[in-house]
Amino acid sequence: MIMYTFHDVMVVTNRKLCKQELTKQVAKLTKLNPQGIILREKDLSEDQYEKLSIEILEICRQGNVTCILHYYPEVAKRLHCKNIHLPLHKLREIKCDSSDFTIIGASVHSREEAREAEQLGATYLMAGHVFETDCKKGVTPRGLEFLREICQNVTIPVYAIGGIKESNAEQVMACGAKGICMMSTVMELT
């Protein structure tokens, strides 16, 4: 049996799901020692995102947890953050290199996208959505076979996302995933 711990979890933020201020939720989550925290507040403008990033980066630094900024590579560069997560279309546009970033994540939805992201320099992948989730209501999940196929076709770590809970996390890890991404479960945690 493959076990997982909270250190296998990549937290994905969504302040709209929090029952308290996002900064307080992130501070609480850093105490659980996750693999990392992806600040994924997709609805914010670049300026708003940068302001929030300053706070979250400091909270993660104090908690000794890796903070990965999302979507805005220029914000990451201005804030001297060497960790970025991008949708594949954005990774294609900017062509990240290791002089700009140490950690480069990419979101993928097929084996072909996974291979492409790896060739473009991604150091890890977020593959999904694996199970039904309220975040993708009405969209058919890709399932465990999809995840297994992604894991078998790249050489970089794969983190699964989408409807992952404590009850199905071990199934995900058994597919070869390095870890799991959780958003709703951890953002709603009290």
C-alpha positions as CSV (number, residue, x, y, z in Angstrom):
1,M,0.0,0.0,0.0
2,I,1.4,3.4,-0.9
3,M,0.9,6.0,1.8
4,Y,0.8,9.7,1.5
5,T,1.5,12.5,4.0
6,F,0.8,16.2,3.9
7,H,4.3,16.7,2.7
8,D,3.1,15.0,-0.6
9,V,0.5,17.8,-1.0
10,M,0.9,20.8,-3.2
11,V,-1.5,23.4,-1.8
12,V,-3.3,25.5,-4.5
13,T,-4.9,28.7,-3.2
14,N,-8.3,30.0,-3.8
15,R,-9.2,32.8,-1.4
16,K,-12.9,32.6,-2.4
17,L,-13.1,29.2,-0.7
18,C,-11.5,30.3,2.6
19,K,-13.6,30.9,5.7
20,Q,-11.0,33.4,6.9
21,E,-8.5,35.7,5.2
22,L,-6.2,33.9,2.8
23,T,-3.0,35.1,4.6
24,K,-4.3,33.4,7.8
25,Q,-5.2,30.3,6.0
26,V,-1.8,30.0,4.3
27,A,0.0,30.6,7.6
28,K,-2.1,27.8,9.2
29,L,-1.2,25.5,6.2
30,T,2.5,26.2,6.4
31,K,2.5,24.5,9.8
32,L,1.4,21.3,8.2
33,N,4.5,21.3,6.1
34,P,3.1,20.8,2.5
35,Q,5.4,20.2,-0.5
36,G,4.6,23.8,-1.6
37,I,2.0,26.4,-1.9
38,I,0.9,27.6,-5.4
39,L,-0.6,31.1,-5.1
40,R,-3.2,30.7,-7.8
41,E,-5.5,33.7,-7.6
42,K,-6.5,33.8,-11.3
43,D,-9.0,36.6,-11.0
44,L,-6.6,39.2,-9.8
45,S,-4.9,41.8,-12.0
46,E,-1.1,41.7,-12.1
47,D,-0.9,44.6,-9.7
48,Q,-3.3,43.0,-7.2
49,Y,-1.5,39.7,-7.6
50,E,1.9,41.3,-6.9
51,K,0.6,42.9,-3.7
52,L,-0.8,39.6,-2.4
53,S,2.4,37.8,-3.5
54,I,4.5,39.9,-1.3
55,E,2.5,38.9,1.8
56,I,2.2,35.2,0.9
57,L,5.9,34.9,0.0
58,E,6.8,36.2,3.5
59,I,4.4,33.9,5.2
60,C,5.9,30.9,3.3
61,R,9.4,32.1,4.0
62,Q,8.6,32.2,7.7
63,G,7.0,28.8,7.6
64,N,9.9,27.3,5.6
65,V,7.5,26.2,2.8
66,T,8.2,26.7,-0.9
67,C,5.9,29.3,-2.5
68,I,5.2,29.0,-6.2
69,L,3.8,32.1,-8.0
70,H,1.3,31.6,-10.8
71,Y,0.7,33.0,-14.2
72,Y,2.7,36.2,-13.9
73,P,6.4,35.5,-14.5
74,E,7.3,39.2,-14.4
75,V,5.9,39.5,-10.9
76,A,8.0,36.5,-9.9
77,K,11.1,38.1,-11.3
78,R,10.4,41.5,-9.7
79,L,9.9,39.8,-6.3
80,H,13.0,37.6,-6.8
81,C,10.9,34.4,-6.6
82,K,12.5,31.6,-8.6
83,N,9.3,29.4,-8.6
84,I,6.6,29.8,-11.2
85,H,3.6,27.7,-12.3
86,L,2.1,28.4,-15.7
87,P,-0.7,27.1,-17.9
88,L,0.8,25.4,-20.9
89,H,-0.1,28.2,-23.3
90,K,1.8,30.7,-21.1
91,L,4.8,28.4,-20.9
92,R,4.9,28.3,-24.7
93,E,4.8,32.1,-24.9
94,I,7.5,33.0,-22.5
95,K,9.9,30.1,-22.9
96,C,11.2,30.0,-19.3
97,D,14.8,29.1,-18.7
98,S,16.7,28.0,-15.6
99,S,18.4,31.3,-15.2
100,D,15.0,32.9,-14.5
101,F,13.4,30.1,-12.5
102,T,14.5,27.0,-10.4
103,I,11.0,25.5,-10.3
104,I,8.8,25.7,-13.4
105,G,5.4,24.0,-13.1
106,A,2.9,23.5,-15.9
107,S,-0.7,22.5,-16.1
108,V,-1.4,19.6,-18.5
109,H,-4.4,17.7,-19.7
110,S,-2.9,15.0,-22.1
111,R,0.1,12.9,-22.7
112,E,1.1,15.1,-25.6
113,E,0.9,18.3,-23.4
114,A,2.9,16.6,-20.7
115,R,5.7,15.8,-23.1
116,E,5.6,19.3,-24.6
117,A,5.8,20.9,-21.2
118,E,8.8,18.8,-20.2
119,Q,10.5,19.8,-23.5
120,L,9.8,23.4,-22.8
121,G,11.6,23.2,-19.5
122,A,8.9,22.4,-16.9
123,T,10.4,20.8,-13.8
124,Y,7.1,19.4,-12.6
125,L,3.6,18.9,-14.0
126,M,0.1,19.4,-12.6
127,A,-2.2,16.9,-14.4
128,G,-5.9,16.9,-14.1
129,H,-8.6,16.9,-13.4
130,V,-8.5,13.3,-12.1
131,F,-11.8,13.0,-10.2
132,E,-15.1,14.9,-10.2
133,T,-14.8,18.3,-8.5
134,D,-17.0,21.2,-7.9
135,C,-14.3,23.4,-9.5
136,K,-15.1,21.7,-12.8
137,K,-18.7,21.0,-12.3
138,G,-20.2,19.1,-15.2
139,V,-16.8,18.4,-16.9
140,T,-16.0,14.6,-17.1
141,P,-12.9,13.8,-15.0
142,R,-10.0,12.2,-16.9
143,G,-9.5,9.4,-14.3
144,L,-6.7,7.3,-12.9
145,E,-5.6,5.8,-16.3
146,F,-5.0,9.3,-17.6
147,L,-2.8,10.0,-14.6
148,R,-0.9,6.8,-14.9
149,E,-0.3,7.5,-18.6
150,I,1.1,11.0,-17.8
151,C,3.4,9.6,-15.1
152,Q,4.7,6.9,-17.4
153,N,5.5,9.3,-20.3
154,V,7.6,12.0,-18.6
155,T,10.7,12.0,-16.4
156,I,9.7,14.9,-14.2
157,P,7.4,14.8,-11.1
158,V,3.7,14.8,-11.7
159,Y,1.2,16.2,-9.2
160,A,-2.4,15.2,-9.7
161,I,-5.2,17.7,-9.3
162,G,-9.0,17.5,-9.2
163,G,-11.3,16.1,-6.6
164,I,-8.5,14.6,-4.6
165,K,-9.3,13.9,-1.0
166,E,-7.8,11.8,1.8
167,S,-10.1,8.9,0.7
168,N,-8.6,8.7,-2.8
169,A,-5.1,10.1,-2.4
170,E,-3.4,6.7,-2.1
171,Q,-5.0,5.6,-5.5
172,V,-3.4,8.7,-7.1
173,M,0.0,8.0,-5.5
174,A,-0.2,4.4,-6.8
175,C,-0.4,5.7,-10.3
176,G,3.1,7.1,-10.0
177,A,2.3,10.6,-9.0
178,K,4.9,12.4,-7.0
179,G,2.2,14.1,-5.0
180,I,-1.3,15.6,-5.0
181,C,-2.7,19.1,-5.4
182,M,-5.4,20.1,-3.1
183,M,-7.4,23.3,-3.3
184,S,-11.0,23.0,-1.9
185,T,-10.1,20.6,0.9
186,V,-7.3,22.8,2.3
187,M,-8.8,26.2,1.6
188,E,-12.0,25.2,3.5
189,L,-10.0,23.6,6.4
190,T,-10.8,25.1,9.7
